[in-house]
């Protein structure tokens, strides 16, 4: 697989993780109570942190040589 295509998939997976994080936070704040609220929020923040690291790696790795 080409380096540019690999970067595209990494960036798309990071965007997907961000969507999962946003919807998880919305659900945990609006619908859940107690222990499950904090577990889902922790998972959401973990997804957001992972997505941020992936985006930073894609951005700072520079343009793909093709």
Secondary structure per residue as TSV (DSSP state, phi and psi in degrees):
chain	resnum	aa	ss	phi	psi
A	1	X	-	360.0	138.5
A	2	X	-	-66.7	151.6
A	3	X	H	-63.6	-38.9
A	4	X	H	-65.3	-39.1
A	5	X	H	-68.1	-36.9
A	6	X	H	-64.7	-40.9
A	7	X	H	-62.4	-38.2
A	8	X	H	-61.4	-45.2
A	9	X	H	-67.0	-36.9
A	10	X	H	-65.2	-43.3
A	11	X	H	-65.8	-40.2
A	12	X	H	-66.5	-37.5
A	13	X	H	-67.1	-35.1
A	14	X	H	-65.7	-40.4
A	15	X	H	-64.4	-40.8
A	16	X	H	-62.0	-41.1
A	17	X	H	-63.1	-36.1
A	18	X	H	-65.4	-41.3
A	19	X	H	-63.4	-42.7
A	20	X	H	-60.2	-41.6
A	21	X	H	-65.0	-43.9
A	22	X	H	-63.3	-47.0
A	23	X	H	-69.3	-33.2
A	24	X	H	-66.7	-41.1
A	25	X	H	-65.1	-41.6
A	26	X	H	-61.2	-44.0
A	27	X	H	-67.8	-41.9
A	28	X	H	-66.7	-33.5
A	29	X	H	-80.5	-32.0
A	30	X	H	-94.7	-36.6
A	31	X	T	-109.9	-29.7
A	32	X	-	-100.6	158.8
A	33	X	-	-137.4	154.6
A	34	X	T	72.5	-138.6
A	35	X	H	-62.5	-42.2
A	36	X	H	-65.6	-31.7
A	37	X	H	-60.8	-45.1
A	38	X	H	-74.1	-34.2
A	39	X	H	-65.2	-47.5
A	40	X	H	-65.7	-37.4
A	41	X	H	-65.3	-39.5
A	42	X	H	-65.3	-40.9
A	43	X	H	-63.4	-40.4
A	44	X	H	-64.2	-44.4
A	45	X	H	-67.7	-32.1
A	46	X	H	-65.1	-41.4
A	47	X	H	-62.4	-42.4
A	48	X	H	-66.2	-40.4
A	49	X	H	-63.8	-43.9
A	50	X	H	-63.7	-42.6
A	51	X	H	-63.0	-40.1
A	52	X	H	-62.2	-42.5
A	53	X	H	-64.0	-42.2
A	54	X	H	-63.7	-42.3
A	55	X	H	-64.9	-41.4
A	56	X	H	-61.8	-41.5
A	57	X	H	-62.9	-41.4
A	58	X	H	-66.7	-43.6
A	59	X	H	-68.2	-44.6
A	60	X	H	-85.1	-2.7
A	61	X	T	-80.6	-9.6
A	62	X	-	85.3	178.5
A	63	X	-	-70.7	149.9
A	64	X	-	-75.5	138.9
A	65	X	-	-93.6	121.2
A	66	X	-	-128.8	360.0
